[in-house]
Amino acid sequence: MSERATVDASEEIPPSEWGRRQPLPSVGPWAFAVVVGLLVIGRLVFAQYLTAPALQAWATIFVAICVQALPFLVFGVLLSAAITAFVPASFWTRALPRRPFLAVPVAGAAGAVLPGCECASVPVASGLMSRGVTPAAALAFLLASPAINPVVIVATVVAFPGQPMMAVARFGASLVVAVLAGWVWLRFGRAEWLRIPARAGGEGSKWRTFQDAMGHDFLHAGGFLVVGGATAATMNVIVPRSWLESVAGVPVLSVLALAALAVILSICSEADAFVAASLTAFSPTAKLAFLVVGPMVDLKLIALQAGTFGRRFAARFIPLTFVLAVIVSMAVGEVLL
């Protein structure tokens, strides 16, 4: 697919060939409020009956994932809505290189300035696409932002005292994966695989546009966060940890095991370094794979990406990202760790 880094002001933004999805119907906010109310009532009424250890563990993990991710999701939604309402499309023409091949690494490196987790990156990337940024560049930003921002790197340094190369390896491997994934999508991605949320533009005041975009993104992404959190909690309960410990001494299997664990646990990127540091039975390269895969591919991200960009996109982009993350982690770990 041939993509353009810039869009003429007279053309529709984003171009119609990139795909569009209509906004949620107006009943969405009320339905969301009803679901939240039922969950709160159910928690108060049935808490005393949910005494099984597995159910208690599931509830604890589910609430932890949602509570941990929600502030960053709100931050991402606010930033995405601000981009839609207040940043003119011409800005991206000036900010990114004209050639898409060069726009991808620039957008990936720009992810270092956004202090948020992966839940924030999905609505922000959606907002970038809706303003005319080439999808490959926006996807590179989506992958890099939660993995290489300053908060994550500092947390990694703190979690691995005396091992500064772990933070260096994480930064380098994550950026390489983001850029490679963007380039692969630029070369092989097809317009019909990716749908971009429709955004109101030029109608009413900018504040009205901001409010509409914020409401749409929050309700949509919030619903899929709940789905992803519930799935992650379920996998945490049913997958025995002894399976992972049995492969800790096998080099390739240990990397794959921690990569799979990162997908299942769905830990926020600001906190995952402390979990990785606690996995003392595994090699540094396996821990690096955990740190690189987690912010790019986990269960809540799968739900968010599928809901935002479509199932056909998720079915292709998520396996691509996982494979690249594992391969690059093994290569970088071999060299630096």
C-alpha positions as CSV (number, residue, x, y, z in Angstrom):
1,M,0.0,0.0,0.0
2,S,1.4,3.4,-0.9
3,E,0.9,5.8,1.9
4,R,1.5,9.6,2.0
5,A,3.2,11.4,4.8
6,T,1.4,14.6,3.9
7,V,-2.1,15.5,2.8
8,D,-3.1,18.5,0.8
9,A,-5.3,21.0,2.6
10,S,-8.0,20.7,0.0
11,E,-8.3,16.9,0.4
12,E,-10.4,15.1,2.9
13,I,-8.5,14.2,6.2
14,P,-8.0,11.4,6.6
15,P,-8.3,10.3,3.0
16,S,-11.4,8.2,2.4
17,E,-9.4,5.2,1.2
18,W,-7.9,4.8,4.7
19,G,-11.3,3.6,6.0
20,R,-13.8,5.2,8.4
21,R,-16.0,4.0,11.2
22,Q,-19.1,5.9,12.2
23,P,-19.3,7.4,15.8
24,L,-21.1,5.4,18.5
25,P,-24.8,6.1,18.7
26,S,-26.0,8.6,21.3
27,V,-27.4,5.7,23.5
28,G,-23.8,4.8,24.3
29,P,-23.2,7.0,27.4
30,W,-26.5,5.8,29.0
31,A,-25.7,2.2,28.3
32,F,-22.2,2.6,29.8
33,A,-23.6,4.3,32.9
34,V,-26.1,1.5,33.3
35,V,-23.4,-1.2,33.1
36,V,-21.2,0.6,35.6
37,G,-24.2,1.0,38.0
38,L,-25.0,-2.7,37.7
39,L,-21.4,-3.7,38.4
40,V,-21.3,-1.5,41.6
41,I,-24.6,-2.9,42.8
42,G,-23.6,-6.4,42.1
43,R,-20.3,-5.9,43.9
44,L,-22.2,-4.7,47.1
45,V,-24.8,-7.4,47.0
46,F,-22.8,-10.5,46.0
47,A,-19.4,-9.7,47.6
48,Q,-20.2,-11.9,50.6
49,Y,-20.9,-14.9,48.4
50,L,-17.7,-14.6,46.3
51,T,-15.4,-16.4,48.8
52,A,-13.7,-18.9,46.6
53,P,-9.9,-18.0,46.4
54,A,-10.0,-18.2,42.6
55,L,-12.9,-15.7,42.4
56,Q,-11.2,-13.4,44.9
57,A,-8.0,-13.5,42.9
58,W,-9.9,-12.9,39.6
59,A,-11.7,-9.9,41.1
60,T,-8.5,-8.5,42.6
61,I,-6.5,-8.8,39.3
62,F,-9.4,-7.4,37.2
63,V,-9.9,-4.3,39.4
64,A,-6.1,-3.8,39.6
65,I,-5.8,-3.8,35.8
66,C,-8.7,-1.4,35.2
67,V,-7.8,1.0,38.0
68,Q,-4.1,1.0,37.0
69,A,-4.9,1.6,33.3
70,L,-7.8,4.1,33.7
71,P,-5.9,7.3,34.5
72,F,-3.6,6.7,31.5
73,L,-6.6,5.9,29.3
74,V,-8.2,9.2,30.3
75,F,-4.9,11.0,29.6
76,G,-4.7,9.4,26.2
77,V,-8.3,10.3,25.4
78,L,-7.8,13.9,26.4
79,L,-4.7,14.2,24.3
80,S,-6.3,12.5,21.4
81,A,-9.3,14.9,21.6
82,A,-7.0,17.9,21.9
83,I,-5.2,16.8,18.8
84,T,-8.4,16.4,16.9
85,A,-9.9,19.8,18.0
86,F,-6.9,22.2,18.3
87,V,-4.1,20.9,16.2
88,P,-4.5,21.8,12.5
89,A,-3.8,19.1,10.0
90,S,-1.1,21.3,8.4
91,F,1.0,20.9,11.6
92,W,1.7,17.3,10.8
93,T,2.8,18.3,7.3
94,R,5.6,20.4,9.0
95,A,6.4,18.1,11.9
96,L,7.0,14.9,10.0
97,P,9.2,14.2,7.0
98,R,7.5,14.2,3.7
99,R,8.6,10.7,2.9
100,P,6.6,8.0,4.8
101,F,9.8,5.8,5.1
102,L,11.4,8.6,7.1
103,A,8.2,9.6,8.9
104,V,8.1,6.2,10.6
105,P,11.3,6.4,12.7
106,V,10.7,10.1,13.5
107,A,7.2,9.2,14.9
108,G,8.6,6.3,16.8
109,A,11.3,8.5,18.4
110,A,8.6,11.0,19.3
111,G,7.1,8.4,21.5
112,A,9.8,9.2,24.0
113,V,8.1,12.4,25.0
114,L,4.6,11.0,26.0
115,P,4.6,10.0,29.7
116,G,1.9,7.4,29.5
117,C,1.2,3.7,29.3
118,E,-0.1,1.6,26.4
119,C,-3.7,2.5,27.2
120,A,-3.0,6.1,26.3
121,S,-1.2,5.3,23.1
122,V,-4.2,3.7,21.3
123,P,-6.5,6.8,21.3
124,V,-3.6,9.1,20.6
125,A,-2.6,7.1,17.5
126,S,-6.2,7.1,16.4
127,G,-6.3,10.8,16.8
128,L,-3.1,11.2,14.8
129,M,-4.5,9.1,11.9
130,S,-7.7,11.1,12.0
131,R,-5.6,14.3,11.4
132,G,-3.9,12.9,8.4
133,V,-0.8,11.3,9.8
134,T,0.2,8.3,7.7
135,P,-1.0,5.1,9.5
136,A,2.5,3.5,9.5
137,A,4.0,6.5,11.4
138,A,1.1,6.6,13.8
139,L,1.5,2.8,14.5
140,A,5.2,3.3,15.2
141,F,4.3,6.0,17.7
142,L,1.6,3.7,19.2
143,L,4.2,0.9,19.9
144,A,7.1,3.2,21.0
145,S,5.3,5.6,23.3
146,P,4.5,3.2,26.2
147,A,7.9,1.5,26.0
148,I,10.5,4.3,25.7
149,N,9.1,7.3,27.5
150,P,11.1,8.7,30.4
151,V,8.9,7.4,33.2
152,V,9.3,3.8,31.9
153,I,13.0,4.1,31.5
154,V,13.5,5.6,34.9
155,A,11.3,2.8,36.5
156,T,13.5,0.2,34.7
157,V,16.7,1.7,36.1
158,V,15.2,1.7,39.6
159,A,13.9,-1.9,39.3
160,F,17.3,-3.2,38.1
161,P,19.9,-1.4,40.3
162,G,23.4,-1.8,39.1
163,Q,22.2,-3.0,35.7
164,P,21.9,0.1,33.6
165,M,22.2,-1.9,30.4
166,M,18.8,-3.4,31.0
167,A,17.3,0.1,30.5
168,V,19.5,0.8,27.5
169,A,18.5,-2.6,26.0
170,R,14.8,-1.9,26.6
171,F,14.9,1.5,25.0
172,G,16.9,0.3,22.0
173,A,14.9,-2.9,21.4
174,S,11.5,-1.3,21.8
175,L,12.4,1.5,19.4
176,V,13.7,-1.0,16.8
177,V,10.5,-3.1,17.0
178,A,8.3,0.0,16.6
179,V,10.2,1.2,13.6
180,L,10.3,-2.2,11.9
181,A,6.6,-2.8,12.5
182,G,5.8,0.6,11.0
183,W,8.0,-0.1,7.9
184,V,6.4,-3.6,7.5
185,W,3.0,-2.0,7.6
186,L,4.0,0.7,5.2
187,R,5.2,-1.9,2.7
188,F,2.6,-4.6,3.1
189,G,-0.4,-3.1,4.9
190,R,-3.7,-2.6,3.0
191,A,-6.2,0.1,3.4
192,E,-9.1,-2.3,3.8
193,W,-7.4,-3.9,6.9
194,L,-7.4,-0.6,8.9
195,R,-10.5,1.4,9.8
196,I,-10.0,4.9,11.3
197,P,-12.6,6.4,13.6
198,A,-14.6,9.2,11.9
199,R,-14.0,12.5,13.6
200,A,-16.1,15.7,13.3
201,G,-14.1,18.5,11.8
202,G,-14.9,22.1,11.0
203,E,-18.4,21.9,12.5
204,G,-19.2,24.1,15.5
205,S,-16.6,25.4,18.0
206,K,-13.3,23.7,18.7
207,W,-14.5,23.0,22.3
208,R,-17.5,21.2,21.0
209,T,-15.3,19.1,18.7
210,F,-13.1,18.4,21.7
211,Q,-16.0,17.3,23.8
212,D,-17.5,15.1,21.1
213,A,-14.1,13.4,20.4
214,M,-13.4,12.9,24.1
215,G,-16.8,11.3,24.8
216,H,-16.6,9.0,21.8
217,D,-13.0,7.8,22.5
218,F,-13.6,7.3,26.2
219,L,-16.7,5.2,25.9
220,H,-15.3,3.1,23.1
221,A,-11.9,2.5,24.5
222,G,-13.2,2.1,28.1
223,G,-15.5,-0.7,27.1
224,F,-12.7,-2.6,25.4
225,L,-10.4,-2.0,28.4
226,V,-13.0,-3.8,30.6
227,V,-13.1,-6.7,28.1
228,G,-9.3,-6.9,28.0
229,G,-9.0,-6.7,31.8
230,A,-11.5,-9.5,32.3
231,T,-9.7,-11.7,29.9
232,A,-6.3,-11.0,31.5
233,A,-7.7,-11.7,34.9
234,T,-9.1,-15.0,33.7
235,M,-5.8,-16.1,32.2
236,N,-3.9,-15.1,35.3
237,V,-6.1,-17.4,37.4
238,I,-6.2,-20.5,35.1
239,V,-2.5,-20.6,33.9
240,P,-0.3,-22.3,36.5
241,R,2.9,-20.5,37.3
242,S,4.7,-23.8,37.6
243,W,4.5,-24.1,33.9
244,L,6.7,-21.1,33.5
245,E,9.2,-22.1,36.2
246,S,9.8,-25.5,34.4
247,V,11.2,-23.8,31.3
248,A,13.2,-21.1,33.0
249,G,16.5,-22.9,32.3
250,V,15.9,-23.4,28.6
251,P,17.1,-20.3,26.7
252,V,14.6,-20.1,23.8
253,L,11.7,-21.5,25.7
254,S,12.3,-19.1,28.7
255,V,12.1,-16.1,26.3
256,L,8.9,-17.3,24.8
257,A,7.5,-18.1,28.2
258,L,8.1,-14.6,29.6
259,A,6.8,-13.1,26.3
260,A,3.6,-15.0,26.7
261,L,3.4,-14.1,30.4
262,A,3.7,-10.4,29.5
263,V,0.7,-10.8,27.2
264,I,-1.3,-12.5,29.9
265,L,-0.4,-10.3,32.9
266,S,-1.2,-7.0,31.0
267,I,0.8,-4.9,33.5
268,C,1.1,-1.2,32.9
269,S,4.5,-0.3,31.4
270,E,5.3,2.0,34.3
271,A,5.2,-1.0,36.7
272,D,6.3,-4.1,34.6
273,A,10.0,-3.6,35.3
274,F,9.5,-4.5,39.0
275,V,7.7,-7.7,38.1
276,A,10.4,-8.6,35.6
277,A,13.1,-8.0,38.2
278,S,11.3,-10.4,40.6
279,L,11.5,-13.3,38.1
280,T,15.0,-14.3,39.3
281,A,14.9,-17.8,37.8
282,F,15.0,-16.4,34.2
283,S,17.8,-15.0,32.2
284,P,18.3,-11.2,31.5
285,T,17.3,-11.8,27.8
286,A,14.1,-13.4,28.9
287,K,13.3,-10.5,31.2
288,L,14.1,-8.1,28.3
289,A,11.5,-10.0,26.2
290,F,9.0,-9.5,29.0
291,L,9.7,-5.8,29.0
292,V,9.6,-5.3,25.3
293,V,6.5,-7.4,24.5
294,G,4.3,-6.2,27.4
295,P,3.8,-2.6,26.4
296,M,3.2,-3.6,22.8
297,V,1.1,-6.7,23.0
298,D,-1.1,-7.7,25.9
299,L,-4.7,-8.8,26.3
300,K,-6.1,-5.3,27.1
301,L,-4.2,-3.8,24.2
302,I,-5.5,-6.5,21.9
303,A,-9.1,-5.6,22.8
304,L,-8.4,-1.9,22.5
305,Q,-6.7,-2.2,19.1
306,A,-9.4,-4.5,17.7
307,G,-12.1,-2.2,18.9
308,T,-10.5,0.9,17.6
309,F,-8.9,-0.2,14.3
310,G,-10.9,-3.3,13.6
311,R,-10.5,-7.0,14.0
312,R,-8.8,-7.5,10.6
313,F,-6.1,-5.0,11.6
314,A,-5.6,-6.7,15.0
315,A,-5.4,-10.1,13.5
316,R,-2.4,-9.0,11.4
317,F,-0.6,-6.3,13.3
318,I,-0.6,-8.0,16.7
319,P,1.1,-11.2,15.6
320,L,3.6,-9.2,13.6
321,T,4.4,-7.1,16.6
322,F,4.8,-10.1,18.9
323,V,7.2,-11.9,16.5
324,L,9.3,-8.8,15.9
325,A,9.4,-8.1,19.7
326,V,10.6,-11.6,20.5
327,I,13.3,-11.7,17.7
328,V,14.6,-8.3,18.4
329,S,14.7,-8.9,22.2
330,M,16.7,-12.1,21.7
331,A,19.2,-10.3,19.4
332,V,19.6,-7.2,21.6
333,G,19.8,-9.3,24.7
334,E,22.6,-11.4,23.2
335,V,24.6,-8.3,22.4
336,L,24.0,-6.1,25.4
337,L,23.1,-8.4,28.2
